[in-house]
Amino acid sequence: EDGQWQARLTPASATAQSSSEGRSGEVSPVASKSTELPSPTAPSVLRGISSVVVANGFGSTIGQTHGLQVIETQSTRQENAIGLVCNLKRSNGSAERNLRSFSMAAQFYMSLFARLNACTGAELENMVYTKGQESHYFVMTPTHRCLVDAGVIIDRSYRPMIAPENIDRDKLDLFIRRVTRFQFKDGEPAVLDAVTEDLKPGEYEVQYADSGPRLFDFSRMRRHVEGLAFV
């Protein structure tokens, strides 16, 4: 238009994201208690642009529409490459103040992770916890075996194994709550216990800060052959 580049903005496709990123449930927007938007509404068209930085996830097709080739490689065995992400809603109470972010791997904390497995049934390779401003963020790598034993994966022979229809969402919720109720650090309460202690009158259960826990498969790496292109 008028010799200038322009980009058209469209809503993200939840279905495409779910299949590409191995999510265990549909991606849905988080309801806000306020009717006021946190920022201005995005325009439908951006005019006069000179460059585009693509960072919209594994399901992105922007590069392909402009001639960028995408390759996918198998990096590890699929059954050993399952990730689980969840965000618990902050209660902003006094018990939460005692919590500190941490990152742990089973190879360095063998007895702790063995005790975690015995207490919760969760066999994890690692665990990362970050206390953010809006949520308690967890990312962990459970084995497919413990997810099958917990009933999270309905049919172990189903492919892809963590397809949404093969995940029991209720069992996944229980799995998350067992893990987040485990005390990983001496001198600090378990995250779920701390948040539960801070619940306000009338609140009976800690909620998720988003649409709920998500499983993803990182056994394959998908990337563009070229990271930069001039069109």
C-alpha positions as CSV (number, residue, x, y, z in Angstrom):
1,E,0.0,0.0,0.0
2,D,1.5,3.3,-1.2
3,G,4.8,1.4,-1.7
4,Q,5.0,0.5,2.0
5,W,4.9,-2.9,3.7
6,Q,2.0,-3.8,6.0
7,A,1.2,-6.7,8.3
8,R,-2.3,-8.0,9.0
9,L,-2.9,-9.2,12.6
10,T,-5.3,-12.0,13.3
11,P,-6.3,-13.9,16.5
12,A,-4.2,-16.9,17.4
13,S,-5.6,-20.3,16.5
14,A,-6.0,-22.4,19.7
15,T,-6.4,-25.6,17.7
16,A,-3.2,-25.1,15.8
17,Q,-1.3,-24.3,19.0
18,S,-2.7,-27.3,20.7
19,S,-1.6,-29.8,18.0
20,S,1.8,-28.2,17.5
21,E,2.8,-27.7,21.0
22,G,1.4,-30.9,22.5
23,R,-0.9,-29.1,24.8
24,S,-3.2,-31.3,26.9
25,G,-6.2,-29.0,26.6
26,E,-7.5,-26.2,24.5
27,V,-5.9,-22.8,25.0
28,S,-8.5,-20.3,26.3
29,P,-8.1,-16.7,27.4
30,V,-8.0,-16.0,31.2
31,A,-11.0,-14.2,32.5
32,S,-10.4,-10.9,34.0
33,K,-12.2,-9.4,37.0
34,S,-11.9,-6.0,35.5
35,T,-13.8,-4.7,32.4
36,E,-10.9,-2.3,31.7
37,L,-8.4,-3.7,29.2
38,P,-4.8,-3.7,30.5
39,S,-3.5,-2.1,27.3
40,P,-4.8,-0.6,24.1
41,T,-6.6,-2.9,21.6
42,A,-4.2,-4.1,18.9
43,P,-4.9,-2.8,15.4
44,S,-5.9,-5.1,12.6
45,V,-3.2,-3.8,10.3
46,L,0.3,-2.5,10.9
47,R,1.4,-0.1,8.1
48,G,4.8,1.2,7.2
49,I,6.8,-1.7,8.7
50,S,10.4,-2.5,7.7
51,S,11.0,-5.8,9.6
52,V,9.1,-8.6,11.3
53,V,10.4,-10.6,14.3
54,V,8.5,-13.9,14.4
55,A,8.1,-15.3,18.0
56,N,4.6,-16.9,17.9
57,G,5.4,-20.4,18.9
58,F,6.0,-23.8,17.3
59,G,2.9,-23.6,15.2
60,S,4.0,-20.5,13.4
61,T,3.5,-20.4,9.6
62,I,4.6,-16.8,9.0
63,G,8.1,-17.8,7.8
64,Q,6.8,-20.5,5.5
65,T,4.4,-18.0,3.8
66,H,7.4,-15.9,2.9
67,G,9.6,-18.8,1.6
68,L,11.4,-19.8,4.8
69,Q,11.9,-23.5,5.0
70,V,11.1,-25.3,8.2
71,I,12.8,-28.5,9.3
72,E,11.9,-30.9,12.2
73,T,14.4,-33.2,13.9
74,Q,14.1,-35.9,16.5
75,S,16.2,-34.9,19.5
76,T,15.4,-37.6,22.0
77,R,13.1,-40.5,22.7
78,Q,9.5,-39.3,22.8
79,E,8.6,-41.2,26.0
80,N,11.4,-39.5,27.8
81,A,10.6,-36.0,26.5
82,I,7.4,-34.9,28.1
83,G,7.2,-31.5,29.8
84,L,4.5,-30.2,32.1
85,V,3.8,-26.5,32.8
86,C,1.3,-25.0,35.3
87,N,0.7,-21.6,36.8
88,L,-1.0,-21.4,40.2
89,K,-2.7,-18.2,41.0
90,R,-1.0,-15.9,43.5
91,S,-2.8,-15.2,46.8
92,N,-0.5,-12.4,47.8
93,G,-0.6,-13.4,51.5
94,S,2.0,-13.6,54.2
95,A,2.7,-17.3,53.8
96,E,3.8,-16.7,50.2
97,R,6.5,-14.4,51.3
98,N,8.6,-17.3,52.6
99,L,8.7,-18.9,49.1
100,R,11.8,-18.6,46.9
101,S,12.3,-19.7,43.3
102,F,14.4,-22.9,42.7
103,S,15.6,-25.2,40.0
104,M,16.5,-28.9,40.7
105,A,17.5,-31.9,38.7
106,A,17.1,-35.5,39.8
107,Q,20.7,-36.4,39.1
108,F,21.9,-33.9,41.7
109,Y,19.1,-34.5,44.3
110,M,18.6,-38.2,44.0
111,S,17.2,-38.9,47.5
112,L,14.8,-35.9,47.3
113,F,13.4,-37.0,44.0
114,A,13.1,-40.6,45.2
115,R,11.1,-39.3,48.2
116,L,9.0,-37.2,45.8
117,N,8.2,-40.3,43.8
118,A,7.4,-42.3,46.9
119,C,5.1,-39.6,48.3
120,T,3.3,-38.4,45.2
121,G,3.9,-41.0,42.5
122,A,5.6,-38.4,40.3
123,E,8.8,-39.5,38.7
124,L,10.5,-36.3,37.6
125,E,13.8,-35.6,35.8
126,N,13.8,-32.0,37.0
127,M,11.7,-29.3,38.5
128,V,11.8,-25.5,38.1
129,Y,9.7,-23.2,40.2
130,T,9.5,-19.4,39.8
131,K,7.5,-17.1,42.0
132,G,6.2,-14.5,39.6
133,Q,4.1,-11.4,40.1
134,E,0.9,-13.0,38.9
135,S,1.5,-16.7,39.4
136,H,3.5,-19.5,40.8
137,Y,5.1,-21.0,37.7
138,F,6.2,-24.6,37.5
139,V,7.8,-26.6,34.7
140,M,8.7,-30.2,35.2
141,T,9.6,-33.3,33.1
142,P,7.6,-36.3,34.3
143,T,8.2,-39.7,32.7
144,H,5.4,-41.1,30.6
145,R,5.4,-44.2,33.0
146,C,4.3,-42.1,36.0
147,L,1.7,-40.3,34.0
148,V,0.2,-43.6,32.9
149,D,0.3,-45.0,36.4
150,A,-1.5,-41.8,37.7
151,G,-4.2,-42.2,35.0
152,V,-3.2,-38.9,33.4
153,I,-2.4,-40.7,30.1
154,I,-5.4,-42.8,29.3
155,D,-4.0,-45.1,26.7
156,R,-0.2,-45.6,26.6
157,S,-0.4,-47.0,23.0
158,Y,-2.2,-44.0,21.7
159,R,-0.3,-41.7,19.3
160,P,0.5,-39.0,19.8
161,M,0.6,-40.1,23.5
162,I,-0.2,-36.6,24.9
163,A,-3.0,-35.7,22.5
164,P,-5.8,-33.8,24.2
165,E,-8.2,-36.6,23.8
166,N,-5.8,-39.0,25.5
167,I,-5.4,-36.9,28.7
168,D,-7.6,-37.1,31.8
169,R,-7.8,-33.5,32.8
170,D,-9.1,-34.3,36.3
171,K,-6.2,-36.7,36.9
172,L,-3.8,-34.2,35.6
173,D,-5.1,-31.6,38.1
174,L,-4.7,-34.1,41.0
175,F,-1.1,-34.9,39.8
176,I,-0.2,-31.2,39.8
177,R,-1.6,-30.7,43.3
178,R,0.3,-33.7,44.7
179,V,3.6,-32.4,43.3
180,T,3.1,-28.8,44.3
181,R,2.1,-29.9,47.8
182,F,5.5,-31.6,48.2
183,Q,8.1,-29.7,50.2
184,F,11.2,-29.4,48.0
185,K,13.2,-27.1,50.2
186,D,14.0,-27.3,53.9
187,G,12.8,-24.3,55.9
188,E,10.2,-23.4,53.3
189,P,6.6,-24.6,53.0
190,A,5.4,-26.5,50.0
191,V,4.1,-24.0,47.5
192,L,0.5,-25.2,47.4
193,D,0.3,-25.4,51.2
194,A,1.6,-21.8,51.4
195,V,-1.0,-20.5,48.9
196,T,-3.7,-22.5,50.5
197,E,-2.9,-21.0,53.9
198,D,-3.3,-17.5,52.3
199,L,-6.8,-18.2,50.8
200,K,-9.4,-15.6,51.7
201,P,-12.7,-16.4,53.4
202,G,-15.0,-18.1,51.0
203,E,-12.1,-19.5,48.8
204,Y,-11.7,-23.2,49.2
205,E,-9.2,-24.2,46.6
206,V,-6.2,-22.7,44.9
207,Q,-7.0,-21.8,41.3
208,Y,-4.9,-21.7,38.2
209,A,-3.7,-18.3,36.8
210,D,-4.4,-19.4,33.3
211,S,-6.4,-22.1,31.5
212,G,-4.7,-24.9,33.5
213,P,-1.7,-27.3,33.3
214,R,-0.3,-28.1,29.9
215,L,1.7,-31.1,28.6
216,F,4.1,-30.7,25.8
217,D,6.4,-32.9,23.7
218,F,10.0,-31.7,23.3
219,S,11.3,-34.8,21.6
220,R,11.3,-33.0,18.3
221,M,12.9,-29.7,17.4
222,R,11.2,-27.5,14.8
223,R,13.1,-24.6,13.4
224,H,13.7,-22.5,10.3
225,V,16.7,-23.4,8.1
226,E,17.5,-19.7,7.9
227,G,17.0,-17.4,10.9
228,L,17.0,-14.2,8.9
229,A,15.6,-13.5,5.4
230,F,15.2,-10.4,3.2
231,V,12.0,-10.4,1.1
